Amino acid sequence: MSALILFSGCTLSRRPVGDESQSQTVKEKETKAPPETAAETGTEAPPETKEPEDELRFSKEPLELELNATQAFVYDTSREEFLLLKGQSEPLYPASTTKLLTILYAMTLVAPDELITPGDELSLVGEFSTYAYVRPNHTLTAEMLAEGMLLPSGNDAAHVLAAAAGRKLAGDSEMNGVDAVGVFMEGMNKYAAAIGMKGSHFVTPDGYPHDDHYTTAEDMAIVASMAVKNSLIMKYARMLRDDVVYASGHTNTWVNTNKLLDPYSGFYSPYATGLKTGSVGDGNYALIATADIEGVTYIIGLFTEEVPNNRYVDALAVIKALEDRL
């Protein structure tokens, strides 16, 4: 168990740093250029590009506990301050927690009710991936694909949503899926910089491991803070399971990979409200969890866990510490 260094009542300079099941959609026939404004599409407006703050805000009463995670954060959303930050400014591999950023960005480009057809982007899904099982003969909305990313952590759903959003970004509804994902990822990296992420670079929309796909604990705190304010993400991130019916009429059952939500998992917490798991394997497991305690939403980020269940052990330890301080 690794020791934790705490910074109390101070600020920290931010330095740039050199997972886890079943569905599909109808192909667009229109070739016209996409609307120019978010209001016309019903999508969320993209963030206004601004110079991010150079310092992080820390609580004067930080949490004092040890965690298994090599890198971690605990963030109080009401006070907008860190209660714990461990392994800051060091690169980490976010795995499927990447999907939170993918959804946030994609929903600035496509409307939730837009119908999407899987294409050759499915060829990009890596070996041993987790699946929502989207097929070329299915029809899903963008919102359904987001759900497929959040519950069963479908890497296939992530690529299909990314390709659809990439076509919108390129203004080319006939662009092949592989190229569209590339366009999307270029845009997602610009989006990440615009929201203040300073130590990140993303290569895949699902978080599949790649040497150039990395982030930091501080940057993932930014993503998580935006995610908890996003009604679509939180609608599904808190669900344990869902029997879904696609727009094409196909049915499926998706189960959330987050054991904090499952009363029978051995790691259940009544305070848990989401958010996203991640798994690269080889001693690299992650969890971003949200917990509502006495009306306050806390975000718990745990990364580079060597044992899969240690992320839940750590999360429960944090929740207990938060309870005890009330």
N, C-alpha and C positions, 0 to 999 in steps of 0.2 A: 504494500500500500504506500503510495508516494505522498510525500509531505506537501503541504500547501503553503505558499507564500502569500500573505495578505497585504494589501495596501489600504490603510485606513485614513479617511479624511484627506485624500490627496488626489491629484490628477495624474494621468499617465499619458505620455506622448505616444501617438500611434505612428508606427513606422511601416512602410510598405515591405512586403515579403517577396524577395526575388522569386433495393433491399427486399424488399422483403416479401383478386386472382381471377376476372374472366370477361371479353367484348369487341364492335367496329362500325363503319359509317359510309354514307352515300357520296359519291364523288361530285364536286361542284362542276356545273356545266357552264357557269358564267365566266366570261373572259374579260369583263370590264375591270378597270382599275378600282381598288378599294376606296371607300369614302375617305376624305381627308381628315375628318375630325372624329374624336372618340364619341362625341355626342351622336353622330350619325350612325355609328355602329352599335351603340349601346355598351361599348367597352369602357373600362376604367381609363381615365386620363393618365398619361405617363407623367412621372414626377418631373418637377422643374429642376433642371440641372443647376446645381449650386456647389460652391466650394465647401466640402465637408469640414466639420469642426476637427481641430487637431488634438483635442483632449477628451478623455472620457471622465464621466462623473462617478465618483465612488462614495459609498455610504460611510458615514462616520461610525456606524455600528455594523461592521461586516460580519458575515457568518464565519465561525471558526470551527471547521471540521475538515477531516481528511477524506479524500476521495480516491477511488481506483483510477478514475479517468486521468489521462495525461494532460488533457486540455479541457477546460470547463468554464462556464459562467453561470451566475444566477443574477437575474435582472428583475428589479421591482418596477413594474410598468407605471404604477401610480406616482412614484417619486422620480421615475426616470433616472435610476442610478443602479450601479452594480453593487451587489452584496458580496460577490465573490468573482474573481477572475484568475484563472490559472493557465499557465502556458500561453500567455498573451503574446501577440505579434509573431508567434511561431507558426509556420505553415502546417495545415492539417488537411486530411482528405475527407470531404464532407459526405461522401457516399450519397445515399438517397435523400438526405436532408436537402440536397441540391434542388429537389423537386419543388420545394416551397418557392424558391426564386423563379424557377421555370414557370410555375402557375402565375405568380405575381406579374411577371413580364408578359406572358402569353395573353393574359386577360386585358392587357392594354391594347392588344391588336385584334382579338377576335371577340365576338359577342358570345355570352354563355350558351345561348340557344342555337348557335350556328351548327349546322350538320357537317360532319367531317368524314371523309373516306380514307382509310388507311391505304398506303401505297408502298412504294419501294423503300420508304424510310424504315419499314420493319426489318429490312436486311441489316440495319445498323445495330439492332439489339444484340448485346453481347451474350456470350455463353454463360450459362448458370445464372441468368437474370431471373428476377421475380416478375411475374406476369399478371396482367389484368385479363389476358386472353382476348385481345381485340383481333378480329379477323376481317379480311377484305370483303366478306359478305355481310358484315354488320354495319349498322348506321348508328352513330352516337353523336350527341351534342358535345360541344367543348366542355360544358359543365360536367357531363358524365365522364369524360376523359380525365378531368381534374380529380373527380372522385376516385377513379381507378388508379390514380397516382397516389392518393392519400390513404386509402384503405389497404388494398393488397400490394401497394407500392409497385405498380406495374411499369416496368421500363418500356414496354411496348406502348402503353398509353402516353408516356412522356414523349416519345419520338413522334407519335401521330399528332399530338397537340402542337409540338414544336414545328413540325412540317407545315401544318395549317397556318400557324402564326407567321412562319417564315415566308410563305407565299403572299400573305397580306403585306408584310413588310416590303417585299420585293415588288409588289403590284403585279404579280404574275400568277394567276390561278392555275396555270398549266405547268408550272415549274415542277420538275421531278422532286420526290421527297428527300432524297439524299442532299441535293443542292439546297433545298429549302431549309433543312435542318442547319446546314452550314451558315446560311444567311441569318437564321434565328440566333445561333450562338454568337455570331459577331454582334448582333444587336443586344443580346443579353449581357455581354461584357460591358458594353457602353451603358446600359441600364444600371448595372452594378456600380459602376463608377459614379453615375448620376445620383444614386441614393446614398453615397458616402462610403462604399466599400473600397478600401485602399490596399488590401493585401490579398486580392483574389484574382483568379483567372479560371474560366470554365470552358470545358471542351465538349462535354456531353450534357444533354438535358435531363438525364436520369441519374447522373452522378457515378456512372460506371468508371472504374479506376483508370486514370491516365496520368502520366508524369506531370503534365501541364494543367491538371485540374486540381486546384487547391484553393484554400481560403484560410481564414483565421477565426479564432473564437469571437473576437470583437466584430468581425464582419458578419458572422452568422447571427450574432445578437441583433444586428440591424435588420436582417432578413426576418428573423422571428418576430421582432417588434412590429414589422409591417404585416406579417401574417396574422397576428392576433387581432388586428384591426380589420381584417378582410373577412367579410361575412360569408363568402363562398367557401373559403378555406376552412373556417371554423365550423361551418355547418357539417362538413364531412369529417374533419379531423377528430371530432368528439364522438363519432359513431363507432360502435363496436362492430356492427355488421349491417349489411343492407342487401335486400333482395331487389335487384335492379331489372328494369325492363328497358331495353334500348329502343331508339326511335324506329328501328327495323323490326321490332317485335321480339327479338331474341331476349332470353332471360339469363340471369346469372346471380350468384351470391358472392359478395365480396366481404372479407373479414379483415378487420384492422390488425396490423402487425404490432401495435402498441399494447404491451401486456399490462400497463398501468390501468387500462380501461376494462380489462377482463376480470370479473369477480372470481373466476375459477383458475386464474393463472398462477396464483401464489405471490403476485406482485401488484395486486390491485390497490388503488388508492381512491377513496371517495372524493378527494380534492382534484384529481386529475381531469383535465378537460381537452387534451390533445397532446402532441402535435404531429411529430414525424420521426420515424426510426430510420436508421441507415446501417448498412452492413457491406463492407468490402471483403470481409474474411481476413484470415491471416492476422488475427489480433487487432482488427480495426473495426470496432463497432461504435455506433453513435446513437444518440437520442436527444432530440429537442422536445422537452415536455412543458406543458403549461399546467399550472395549478392555481385554482381560485381558493384563497383562504381569507375568511373574514372580509369578503368584498374586494380583495386585492388580487390582481392577476400577476403571478410570478412566472418567469420563463427560466427554465433550467436547461442548459446546454451541456452535453457530456460527449466527449470525443476521444478517439483513440483508446477505446476500452479493449483490453486483451481478451476478456471472456464475455460472451454475448449477454448473459444475465446480469453482469456487474453494472451495466448502465441502469438497470431497474433498481438494483441494490443502492446505487448512488442516488438515484432520483428519490427513493423513499427516505434515505438519510437526510437529504436536503429538505424534503417536505416536513419531516419530523422536526428538524432544526427550526424551520420557519414557524411551525406550530408552537414550539417551546418558547419562542421569543415574544409571543403575543401576551 
